[in-house]
Amino acid sequence: MINRIMILPRRSKQLIMLLTDSIFLILVLLFSFSIRLGQWYWPEDFNLLVAIFSAPVIASLIFIKFGLYSAIIRFMGFKAIWAVVQAVSIYAVIWGVVGFVVANEGIPRSVILINWIFALLVIGGPRMIARWLFLEAQSNRDFQQKNVVIYGAGSAGRQLAIALGQSDEYSPVAFIDDENELHGQIINGVEVYSLADFDSLIDQKLVSEVLLAIPSVSRTRRNEIINFLEHYPILVRSLPGVSELAQGKVKIDDLREVSIKDLLGREPVSVNKKLLSLNITDKVVLVTGAGGSIGSELCRQILFLKPKILILFELSEFALYTIDRELSNISMPNIEILPILGSVNNRNRLTCIFKKFGVQTIYHAAAYKHVPMVEFNNAEGVSNNIFGTLNCAQVSIKEGVETFVLISTDKAVRPTNTMGATKRFAELVLQALSQNQTKTRFTMVRFGNVLGSSGSVIPLFKKQIKDGGPVTVTDAEIIRYFMIIPEAVELVIQAGAMGKGGDVFVLDMGEPLRIVDLAKKMIRLSGLQVKDESNPNGDIEIKYTGLRPGEKLYEELLIGDNVLETDNQMIMRAQEDMLAWNKLRLILDKLEVAIDDCDQKKLRELLIKAVPEFKPQCEITDALYDV
């Protein structure tokens, strides 16, 4: 019966409710008179009879105004119940006034009070019963609902519990909260427990997932909670913000896995808003490599700092289309966004663009960054990373660009691969050019791995876990520094504004992480177990594949120990040796010849000459080096 009603058209359901309410209101009035008079009552006064039978007309007008017939019964909450109380109260008062005016014999005042009380019961009661029946019928149909625990019984957790209660997929069975005074309390029919009770909850409630609803908790505390939960065979997810849910931007079904950034255990970095806007606001800004992981985030943040013109310079047509479409959907009036296809090795194209639009600030993110790929294509790596940077820098000087910021890498420090050596060489180029002129202020910003970038291990691990494994790690001891992309870009923009000319800035990346520990955390937080010798019945195996060409066990951010603090504790200024332009120019000329001649050994020799710290891991005898 309930299922039949649930599939009826909306209009039919509203008519059933209206008819039911009308019958109940007439019966309640007759019942009210009967209670007051102590006997079954039927009015003999025609006017009073008219007043009683006019009750549904009066009530329906008020009930429609208060939305009682537009509310969806199975989703009724406190506000809907309060609307019922308000509507019935106003109806009772208005009907009492009408009754006093119309009825010849008068109406006992107690009848109005009795009518109000019982009208509340017959209007609100059936709705709550129907809500319960609908939800029961729905839960019977959705027998595969997952029992979930919500971590956080604050306002976010409470609202999410209500939303989940109306979900087809999730059934909240418990809250966990750090506040002692909340333990043992019942919120929306769900009991609050302490974290110490989690062991027993897993078995008693058959919990399959934990949903984090702790938007205001510190990063450190969030990290502690995740570290605690990762040892249980459950999936840990983070819910969208309540504001996003309220605005309809996301749905409950958009539950997302806990981001690896939560595992960094570091508080958000402080922001100097003046530094952020110094080189960007009301200026013509160009980003090379605008479609890449760092370049695209640079474009996003630059757009909100309100440049006069934002030029997206990108070699890949699809990457340029993607970032241009994304930025064009953001409403930022009076800011011109120009998507321009081009290569940093095309000096004439660069000159034309700089001259035509009057570029004032450049963020140079274009580079080949994938270590093994550059190792097997080192001529192209040298051409793009070194000569591409040189072209951009020299055109910047010629056209009077004010600020040039190079996005560098920790792999430039004591490099063991061609990619790192080319990035260090690019730094040397800018340092040397900076000494010979004052038109353009050159700044280099060096940092480690960013989470979620195209070359990051995170997307790879996620795919491997989804496919059932194995998860591949190059070496059990390999460690890396990590930072989230928005955080890194924010610091890049600030560091670029601090530069005086030829500065190398290093970002504080926090503590390095062992890649194998990261892999294990991701497996456990996916509700799975690591399969190894101690747990042969686990779900996902970790396989060690050996270091890739040019890869080293650990990365560094500084070549020496000579480093100065800046106004931002997350940004340091490195003091490192450099080459004079006249010496560097000779090496560059020879590199051009080696590229044209496809002389891989000469390329290697010249890179080592310019970057003495370069200790290549790969021998030049590899077959692919002959290409």
C-alpha positions as CSV (number, residue, x, y, z in Angstrom):
1,M,0.0,0.0,0.0
2,I,2.8,2.4,1.0
3,N,4.8,1.6,-2.1
4,R,1.7,2.3,-4.2
5,I,1.2,5.7,-2.6
6,M,5.0,6.5,-3.1
7,I,4.8,6.0,-6.9
8,L,1.6,8.2,-7.3
9,P,2.0,11.5,-9.1
10,R,2.7,14.5,-6.9
11,R,-0.6,16.1,-7.6
12,S,-2.5,13.0,-6.5
13,K,-0.6,12.9,-3.2
14,Q,-1.4,16.5,-2.5
15,L,-5.2,15.9,-3.2
16,I,-5.1,12.9,-0.8
17,M,-3.5,15.1,1.9
18,L,-6.0,17.9,1.4
19,L,-9.0,15.5,1.5
20,T,-7.6,13.7,4.6
21,D,-7.0,17.0,6.4
22,S,-10.5,18.3,5.6
23,I,-12.2,15.2,7.0
24,F,-10.0,15.2,10.1
25,L,-10.7,18.9,10.8
26,I,-14.5,18.5,10.7
27,L,-14.3,15.4,12.9
28,V,-12.0,17.3,15.4
29,L,-14.5,20.2,15.7
30,L,-17.4,17.8,16.4
31,F,-15.2,15.9,18.8
32,S,-14.2,19.2,20.6
33,F,-17.9,20.1,21.2
34,S,-18.6,16.6,22.4
35,I,-15.7,16.7,25.0
36,R,-16.8,20.2,26.2
37,L,-20.5,19.2,26.5
38,G,-19.9,15.6,27.8
39,Q,-22.0,14.0,25.1
40,W,-21.9,13.3,21.4
41,Y,-22.8,16.5,19.7
42,W,-24.4,17.5,16.4
43,P,-25.1,21.2,15.9
44,E,-28.7,22.2,15.5
45,D,-27.9,25.8,14.7
46,F,-27.5,26.0,10.9
47,N,-24.9,28.8,11.1
48,L,-22.7,26.8,13.5
49,L,-23.0,23.8,11.1
50,V,-21.8,26.0,8.3
51,A,-18.9,27.3,10.5
52,I,-17.9,23.7,11.2
53,F,-18.0,22.6,7.6
54,S,-16.2,25.8,6.5
55,A,-13.2,24.8,8.6
56,P,-11.4,22.9,5.7
57,V,-11.8,26.0,3.5
58,I,-10.2,28.3,6.1
59,A,-7.5,25.8,6.9
60,S,-6.6,24.9,3.3
61,L,-5.8,28.5,2.5
62,I,-3.6,28.8,5.5
63,F,-1.9,25.4,5.0
64,I,-1.1,26.2,1.3
65,K,0.4,29.5,2.4
66,F,2.7,27.7,4.9
67,G,3.7,25.1,2.3
68,L,2.1,22.1,4.1
69,Y,1.1,20.6,0.7
70,S,4.4,21.4,-1.1
71,A,6.6,19.7,1.6
72,I,7.9,16.2,0.8
73,I,6.6,14.1,3.7
74,R,9.6,11.6,3.9
75,F,12.0,14.6,4.1
76,M,10.1,16.5,6.8
77,G,12.4,18.0,9.5
78,F,12.1,20.4,12.4
79,K,11.3,23.4,10.2
80,A,8.4,21.6,8.5
81,I,7.0,20.5,11.9
82,W,7.2,24.1,13.1
83,A,5.4,25.2,10.0
84,V,2.6,22.8,10.9
85,V,2.4,24.3,14.4
86,Q,2.2,27.8,13.0
87,A,-0.4,27.0,10.4
88,V,-2.7,25.1,12.7
89,S,-2.4,27.8,15.4
90,I,-3.4,30.5,13.0
91,Y,-6.2,28.4,11.6
92,A,-7.6,27.7,15.1
93,V,-7.6,31.4,16.0
94,I,-9.3,32.5,12.7
95,W,-11.9,29.7,12.9
96,G,-12.7,30.8,16.5
97,V,-13.3,34.3,15.4
98,V,-15.5,33.2,12.5
99,G,-17.4,30.9,14.8
100,F,-18.1,33.6,17.3
101,V,-19.4,35.9,14.5
102,V,-21.5,33.3,12.7
103,A,-23.0,31.1,15.4
104,N,-26.2,32.3,17.1
105,E,-25.8,30.3,20.2
106,G,-22.1,31.1,20.6
107,I,-19.1,28.8,21.0
108,P,-17.6,27.9,24.4
109,R,-14.0,29.3,24.5
110,S,-12.7,25.9,25.7
111,V,-13.8,24.4,22.3
112,I,-11.3,26.6,20.5
113,L,-8.5,25.4,22.8
114,I,-9.5,21.8,22.4
115,N,-9.9,22.2,18.6
116,W,-6.3,23.7,18.5
117,I,-4.8,20.8,20.5
118,F,-6.5,18.0,18.5
119,A,-6.0,19.7,15.2
120,L,-2.2,19.8,15.8
121,L,-2.4,16.0,16.5
122,V,-4.4,15.1,13.4
123,I,-2.5,17.4,11.0
124,G,1.0,16.8,12.3
125,G,0.6,13.2,13.5
126,P,-0.3,11.5,10.2
127,R,2.5,13.4,8.5
128,M,5.1,12.1,10.9
129,I,3.6,8.5,10.7
130,A,3.6,8.7,6.9
131,R,7.2,9.9,7.0
132,W,8.2,6.9,9.2
133,L,6.3,4.5,6.9
134,F,7.9,5.9,3.8
135,L,11.4,5.7,5.2
136,E,10.8,2.2,6.4
137,A,9.6,1.2,3.0
138,Q,12.6,2.9,1.4
139,S,15.1,1.2,3.8
140,N,13.5,-2.2,3.0
141,R,14.0,-1.5,-0.6
142,D,17.6,-0.2,-0.2
143,F,18.7,-3.2,1.9
144,Q,22.4,-2.6,0.8
145,Q,22.7,0.6,2.9
146,K,26.1,1.1,4.4
147,N,26.4,1.6,8.2
148,V,28.6,4.6,8.7
149,V,30.1,6.4,11.7
150,I,30.2,10.2,11.5
151,Y,33.3,11.7,13.2
152,G,32.3,15.0,14.6
153,A,29.0,15.8,16.4
154,G,29.1,19.5,15.8
155,S,26.9,21.5,13.5
156,A,28.5,20.0,10.4
157,G,28.1,16.5,11.7
158,R,24.5,17.0,12.8
159,Q,23.4,18.4,9.4
160,L,25.3,15.7,7.6
161,A,23.5,13.1,9.7
162,I,20.2,14.5,8.6
163,A,21.2,14.5,5.0
164,L,22.5,10.9,5.2
165,G,19.3,9.8,6.9
166,Q,17.6,10.7,3.7
167,S,20.2,9.0,1.5
168,D,19.6,5.8,-0.3
169,E,23.2,4.5,0.3
170,Y,24.3,5.5,3.9
171,S,22.8,4.8,7.3
172,P,24.5,6.8,10.2
173,V,24.7,4.5,13.2
174,A,26.9,6.5,15.6
175,F,28.7,9.8,16.2
176,I,32.2,10.0,17.5
177,D,33.4,13.2,19.1
178,D,36.3,14.5,21.2
179,E,34.1,16.5,23.5
180,N,33.5,14.5,26.7
181,E,30.2,16.2,27.6
182,L,28.6,15.0,24.3
183,H,29.4,11.3,25.0
184,G,26.2,9.3,25.6
185,Q,23.9,11.9,24.2
186,I,21.5,11.2,21.4
187,I,21.5,13.5,18.4
188,N,18.8,13.0,15.8
189,G,18.3,9.4,17.1
190,V,22.1,8.7,16.8
191,E,24.2,8.2,19.9
192,V,27.6,10.0,20.5
193,Y,30.6,7.8,21.5
194,S,34.2,8.5,22.3
195,L,37.1,7.4,20.1
196,A,37.9,4.8,22.8
197,D,34.6,3.1,21.9
198,F,35.6,2.7,18.3
199,D,36.8,-0.9,18.6
200,S,33.4,-2.2,19.9
201,L,31.4,0.0,17.5
202,I,33.1,-1.7,14.4
203,D,31.7,-5.1,15.4
204,Q,28.4,-4.1,17.1
205,K,27.2,-1.7,14.4
206,L,28.8,-3.5,11.4
207,V,30.5,-0.3,10.4
208,S,31.9,-0.2,6.9
209,E,32.9,3.5,6.6
210,V,33.9,6.5,8.7
211,L,32.9,9.9,7.4
212,L,34.9,12.9,8.7
213,A,32.8,16.0,9.5
214,I,35.4,18.1,11.3
215,P,35.9,21.2,9.1
216,S,37.3,23.4,11.9
217,V,39.7,20.9,13.4
218,S,43.4,21.6,13.1
219,R,45.5,19.9,10.4
220,T,47.6,18.2,13.1
221,R,44.5,16.8,15.0
222,R,43.0,15.6,11.7
223,N,46.3,13.8,10.9
224,E,46.2,12.1,14.3
225,I,42.6,10.9,13.7
226,I,43.4,9.5,10.3
227,N,46.5,7.8,11.7
228,F,44.3,6.1,14.3
229,L,41.6,5.1,11.8
230,E,44.0,3.7,9.1
231,H,44.6,0.5,11.1
232,Y,40.9,-0.6,10.8
233,P,39.5,-2.4,7.8
234,I,37.2,0.5,6.9
235,L,36.9,3.1,4.2
236,V,37.6,6.6,5.5
237,R,35.9,9.4,3.6
238,S,35.6,13.2,3.9
239,L,32.2,14.8,3.3
240,P,31.7,17.9,1.3
241,G,31.3,21.1,3.4
242,V,27.9,21.8,4.8
243,S,27.7,25.1,2.9
244,E,28.3,23.3,-0.4
245,L,25.5,20.9,0.5
246,A,23.2,23.7,1.4
247,Q,23.9,25.5,-1.8
248,G,23.3,22.4,-3.9
249,K,26.8,22.4,-5.3
250,V,27.4,18.8,-4.3
251,K,25.4,15.8,-3.3
252,I,25.8,13.3,-0.5
253,D,26.8,10.8,-3.2
254,D,29.9,13.0,-3.9
255,L,31.6,11.6,-0.8
256,R,35.3,11.8,-1.4
257,E,38.2,9.7,-0.2
258,V,40.4,11.4,2.4
259,S,42.9,13.6,0.6
260,I,46.5,12.7,1.1
261,K,47.1,16.4,2.0
262,D,45.5,15.5,5.3
263,L,48.4,13.1,6.0
264,L,51.0,15.9,5.8
265,G,50.2,17.0,9.4
266,R,51.0,20.6,8.7
267,E,49.0,23.7,9.4
268,P,48.1,25.9,6.4
269,V,50.8,28.4,5.6
270,S,50.4,32.1,6.5
271,V,49.6,34.4,3.6
272,N,50.9,37.9,3.0
273,K,48.2,39.5,0.9
274,K,50.3,42.4,-0.1
275,L,53.0,40.2,-1.6
276,L,50.3,38.1,-3.4
277,S,49.0,41.2,-5.3
278,L,52.3,43.1,-5.8
279,N,53.2,41.6,-9.2
280,I,49.7,40.7,-10.4
281,T,46.9,43.2,-9.6
282,D,46.2,45.5,-12.6
283,K,49.2,44.0,-14.5
284,V,49.6,42.0,-17.6
285,V,50.6,38.6,-16.4
286,L,51.8,35.6,-18.6
287,V,52.1,32.0,-17.4
288,T,54.1,29.6,-19.5
289,G,53.0,25.9,-19.3
290,A,49.6,27.3,-18.3
291,G,47.9,23.9,-18.8
292,G,50.2,21.9,-16.5
293,S,49.6,21.1,-12.8
294,I,51.5,24.0,-11.4
295,G,50.7,26.4,-14.3
296,S,47.0,25.8,-14.1
297,E,46.9,26.5,-10.4
298,L,49.0,29.6,-10.9
299,C,46.4,30.8,-13.4
300,R,43.5,30.1,-11.0
301,Q,45.1,32.1,-8.2
302,I,46.3,34.9,-10.4
303,L,42.8,35.3,-11.8
304,F,41.4,36.0,-8.3
305,L,44.2,38.6,-7.7
306,K,42.7,40.6,-10.6
307,P,45.3,41.2,-13.2
308,K,44.5,43.5,-16.1
309,I,45.2,40.7,-18.7
310,L,46.0,37.0,-18.0
311,I,47.9,35.3,-20.9
312,L,47.8,31.5,-20.9
313,F,50.8,30.3,-22.9
314,E,50.8,26.6,-23.6
315,L,52.3,24.1,-26.1
316,S,49.5,21.5,-25.7
317,E,46.3,22.4,-27.4
318,F,44.1,20.2,-25.2
319,A,45.7,21.4,-22.0
320,L,45.2,25.0,-23.1
321,Y,41.6,24.4,-24.1
322,T,40.9,22.8,-20.7
323,I,42.3,25.6,-18.5
324,D,40.8,28.3,-20.7
325,R,37.4,26.7,-20.5
326,E,37.7,26.4,-16.7
327,L,38.8,30.0,-16.2
328,S,36.2,31.4,-18.6
329,N,33.4,29.9,-16.4
330,I,34.6,32.0,-13.5
331,S,32.8,35.4,-13.4
332,M,35.6,37.9,-13.3
333,P,34.5,41.1,-15.2
334,N,37.1,43.4,-16.7
335,I,39.8,40.7,-16.8
336,E,40.9,39.6,-20.2
337,I,42.0,36.0,-20.5
338,L,44.0,35.2,-23.6
339,P,44.7,31.5,-24.5
340,I,47.8,31.4,-26.7
341,L,49.4,28.4,-28.3
342,G,53.1,28.4,-28.6
343,S,56.5,27.0,-27.6
344,V,59.0,28.6,-25.4
345,N,61.6,27.7,-28.0
346,N,59.9,30.0,-30.6
347,R,61.6,33.3,-29.8
348,N,59.8,35.2,-32.5
349,R,56.4,34.1,-31.1
350,L,57.5,35.2,-27.6
351,T,58.7,38.6,-28.8
352,C,55.5,39.2,-30.7
353,I,53.3,38.4,-27.7
354,F,55.4,40.3,-25.2
355,K,55.5,43.4,-27.4
356,K,51.8,43.3,-28.4
357,F,50.3,42.9,-24.9
358,G,53.0,44.7,-22.9
359,V,53.7,41.8,-20.5
360,Q,54.8,42.9,-17.1
361,T,55.1,39.7,-15.0
362,I,56.0,36.2,-16.1
363,Y,55.6,32.9,-14.2
364,H,57.7,30.4,-16.2
365,A,56.3,26.9,-15.4
366,A,56.9,25.3,-18.8
367,A,59.3,22.5,-18.6
368,Y,59.7,18.7,-19.1
369,K,59.6,17.4,-15.6
370,H,59.1,13.6,-15.8
371,V,62.6,12.3,-14.7
372,P,62.7,8.9,-16.7
373,M,61.1,10.6,-19.8
374,V,63.7,13.4,-19.9
375,E,66.5,10.8,-19.1
376,F,65.6,9.0,-22.4
377,N,65.0,12.2,-24.3
378,N,67.7,14.4,-22.9
379,A,68.3,16.5,-26.0
380,E,64.7,17.6,-25.9
381,G,65.0,18.1,-22.2
382,V,68.0,20.4,-22.6
383,S,66.3,22.3,-25.5
384,N,63.1,22.9,-23.6
385,N,64.2,23.4,-20.0
386,I,67.4,25.3,-20.7
387,F,67.0,27.1,-24.0
388,G,63.2,27.6,-23.5
389,T,64.1,29.4,-20.2
390,L,66.9,31.4,-22.0
391,N,64.5,32.5,-24.7
392,C,61.9,33.7,-22.3
393,A,64.5,35.5,-20.2
394,Q,66.2,37.3,-23.0
395,V,62.9,38.4,-24.7
396,S,61.8,39.6,-21.2
397,I,64.9,41.8,-20.9
398,K,64.5,43.1,-24.5
399,E,60.8,43.9,-24.0
400,G,61.1,45.4,-20.5
401,V,59.3,42.8,-18.5
402,E,59.3,43.8,-14.8
403,T,59.3,40.4,-13.0
404,F,60.3,36.9,-14.2
405,V,59.7,34.0,-11.8
406,L,61.1,30.5,-12.6
407,I,59.3,27.5,-11.2
408,S,62.3,25.3,-10.2
409,T,62.6,21.9,-8.4
410,D,64.4,20.2,-5.5
411,K,65.8,17.9,-8.2
412,A,68.1,20.7,-9.2
413,V,70.0,20.2,-6.0
414,R,73.0,17.8,-6.5
415,P,71.1,16.3,-9.5
416,T,71.4,12.6,-10.5
417,N,69.4,13.0,-13.6
418,T,69.2,15.1,-16.7
419,M,65.9,16.8,-15.7
420,G,67.4,18.1,-12.4
421,A,70.6,19.2,-14.2
422,T,68.7,21.2,-16.8
423,K,66.6,22.9,-14.1
424,R,69.8,23.8,-12.2
425,F,71.3,25.1,-15.5
426,A,68.1,27.2,-16.0
427,E,68.7,28.7,-12.6
428,L,72.3,29.6,-13.5
429,V,71.1,31.2,-16.7
430,L,68.8,33.6,-14.8
431,Q,71.4,34.3,-12.1
432,A,73.9,35.2,-14.8
433,L,71.5,37.4,-16.8
434,S,70.4,39.1,-13.6
435,Q,74.0,40.4,-13.0
436,N,74.2,42.0,-16.4
437,Q,71.1,44.1,-16.4
438,T,68.5,45.8,-14.2
439,K,65.4,45.9,-16.5
440,T,64.0,42.5,-15.4
441,R,64.0,41.2,-11.9
442,F,64.7,37.4,-12.1
443,T,63.6,35.1,-9.2
444,M,63.7,31.3,-8.9
445,V,61.5,29.3,-6.5
446,R,62.6,25.8,-5.7
447,F,60.3,23.2,-4.1
448,G,59.6,19.4,-4.1
449,N,56.8,17.2,-5.1
450,V,53.2,18.5,-5.2
451,L,50.3,16.3,-4.5
452,G,47.9,15.6,-7.3
453,S,50.3,16.8,-10.1
454,S,50.4,14.9,-13.4
455,G,53.6,13.1,-12.4
456,S,52.7,12.5,-8.8
457,V,52.6,9.0,-7.3
458,I,49.1,9.7,-5.8
459,P,47.0,9.3,-8.9
460,L,49.0,6.2,-9.8
461,F,48.5,4.6,-6.4
462,K,44.8,5.4,-6.5
463,K,44.4,3.7,-9.9
464,Q,46.4,0.7,-8.8
465,I,44.3,0.3,-5.6
466,K,41.1,0.6,-7.6
467,D,42.4,-2.1,-10.0
468,G,43.1,-4.5,-7.1
469,G,46.9,-3.9,-7.0
470,P,49.7,-4.4,-6.9
471,V,50.9,-1.0,-5.8
472,T,54.3,-0.3,-7.2
473,V,57.0,1.5,-5.2
474,T,60.5,1.9,-6.6
475,D,62.4,1.3,-3.3
476,A,61.4,0.6,0.3
477,E,63.7,3.5,1.5
478,I,62.7,6.2,-1.0
479,I,61.5,9.4,0.6
480,R,60.0,12.6,-0.9
481,Y,59.0,16.1,0.2
482,F,55.3,16.9,-0.5
483,M,53.2,20.0,-0.6
484,I,49.7,20.6,-1.9
485,I,49.5,22.5,-5.2
486,P,47.5,25.5,-4.0
487,E,49.8,26.0,-1.1
488,A,53.0,25.7,-3.2
489,V,51.6,28.2,-5.8
490,E,50.6,30.6,-3.1
491,L,54.2,30.6,-1.8
492,V,55.6,30.9,-5.3
493,I,53.7,34.1,-5.9
494,Q,54.8,35.5,-2.5
495,A,58.4,34.5,-3.1
496,G,58.4,36.1,-6.6
497,A,57.4,39.4,-5.0
498,M,60.3,39.2,-2.5
499,G,63.0,38.9,-5.1
500,K,65.5,41.6,-5.8
501,G,67.2,40.0,-8.7
502,G,68.9,36.6,-9.1
503,D,67.4,35.2,-5.9
504,V,66.9,31.5,-5.3
505,F,64.0,30.9,-2.9
506,V,63.4,27.5,-1.3
507,L,60.0,26.5,0.1
508,D,59.8,24.8,3.5
509,M,58.3,21.4,2.5
510,G,58.0,20.1,6.1
511,E,59.1,16.6,6.9
512,P,59.7,14.2,4.1
513,L,57.5,11.1,3.7
514,R,58.5,7.5,2.9
515,I,56.7,6.6,-0.3
516,V,56.0,3.1,1.0
517,D,54.3,4.5,4.1
518,L,52.2,6.7,1.8
519,A,51.2,3.6,-0.2
520,K,50.3,1.7,3.0
521,K,48.2,4.6,4.3
522,M,46.3,4.8,1.0
523,I,45.5,1.1,1.0
524,R,44.3,1.1,4.6
525,L,42.2,4.3,4.2
526,S,40.5,2.6,1.3
527,G,39.2,0.0,3.7
528,L,41.7,-2.6,2.5
529,Q,44.6,-4.5,4.0
530,V,48.2,-4.7,2.9
531,K,49.2,-8.1,1.6
532,D,52.6,-9.1,2.8
533,E,54.5,-11.9,4.6
534,S,52.9,-11.1,7.9
535,N,49.4,-10.9,6.3
536,P,49.2,-13.2,3.3
537,N,45.4,-12.9,3.2
538,G,45.6,-9.2,2.7
539,D,44.0,-7.4,-0.3
540,I,46.7,-5.3,-2.0
541,E,50.3,-6.2,-2.4
542,I,53.2,-3.7,-2.6
543,K,55.8,-4.5,-5.2
544,Y,59.3,-2.9,-5.3
545,T,60.4,-2.2,-8.9
546,G,63.8,-0.6,-8.4
547,L,64.9,3.0,-8.9
548,R,64.0,4.4,-12.3
549,P,66.6,5.9,-14.5
550,G,68.0,9.1,-12.9
551,E,65.9,8.6,-9.7
552,K,67.5,9.0,-6.3
553,L,66.4,7.8,-2.8
554,Y,66.0,11.2,-1.3
555,E,65.7,14.8,-2.5
556,E,67.3,18.0,-1.1
557,L,66.3,21.6,-1.3
558,L,69.6,23.3,-0.7
559,I,73.0,22.8,-2.3
560,G,74.8,24.1,0.8
561,D,73.9,25.3,4.3
562,N,74.0,29.0,3.5
563,V,70.4,30.1,3.7
564,L,68.7,33.2,4.9
565,E,65.3,33.7,6.5
566,T,62.6,35.9,4.9
567,D,59.5,37.6,6.2
568,N,57.6,34.3,5.6
569,Q,58.9,31.4,7.7
570,M,57.9,29.0,4.9
571,I,60.2,30.7,2.4
572,M,64.0,30.7,2.6
573,R,66.6,32.6,0.5
574,A,69.5,30.3,-0.7
575,Q,73.0,31.7,-1.1
576,E,74.6,29.5,-3.8
577,D,77.5,29.7,-6.2
578,M,76.9,30.8,-9.8
579,L,78.6,31.2,-13.2
580,A,79.4,34.5,-14.9
581,W,77.5,35.1,-18.1
582,N,80.6,35.0,-20.3
583,K,81.5,31.5,-19.1
584,L,77.9,30.3,-19.3
585,R,77.5,31.7,-22.8
586,L,80.3,29.5,-24.1
587,I,78.7,26.4,-22.7
588,L,75.3,27.3,-24.1
589,D,76.8,27.7,-27.6
590,K,78.4,24.3,-27.4
591,L,75.1,22.8,-26.1
592,E,73.3,24.1,-29.2
593,V,75.8,22.4,-31.4
594,A,75.6,19.1,-29.5
595,I,71.8,19.2,-29.8
596,D,72.0,19.8,-33.5
597,D,74.5,17.0,-33.9
598,C,72.5,14.6,-31.6
599,D,75.8,14.2,-29.6
600,Q,74.5,12.7,-26.4
601,K,77.9,12.3,-24.8
602,K,78.8,15.9,-25.4
603,L,75.5,17.0,-23.9
604,R,76.3,15.0,-20.8
605,E,79.9,16.5,-20.5
606,L,78.6,20.1,-20.9
607,L,75.9,19.6,-18.3
608,I,78.5,18.3,-15.8
609,K,80.8,21.2,-16.6
610,A,78.1,23.8,-15.9
611,V,76.6,21.9,-12.9
612,P,79.6,20.1,-11.2
613,E,77.2,18.6,-8.6
614,F,75.5,16.6,-11.3
615,K,76.3,12.9,-10.6
616,P,74.4,11.0,-13.3
617,Q,73.1,7.5,-12.4
618,C,72.5,6.4,-16.0
619,E,75.3,5.5,-18.3
620,I,75.3,7.1,-21.7
621,T,75.5,3.6,-23.3
622,D,71.8,3.0,-23.0
623,A,70.4,2.3,-26.5
624,L,67.8,5.1,-26.3
625,Y,70.5,7.7,-25.9
626,D,71.5,7.2,-29.5
627,V,68.1,8.7,-30.7
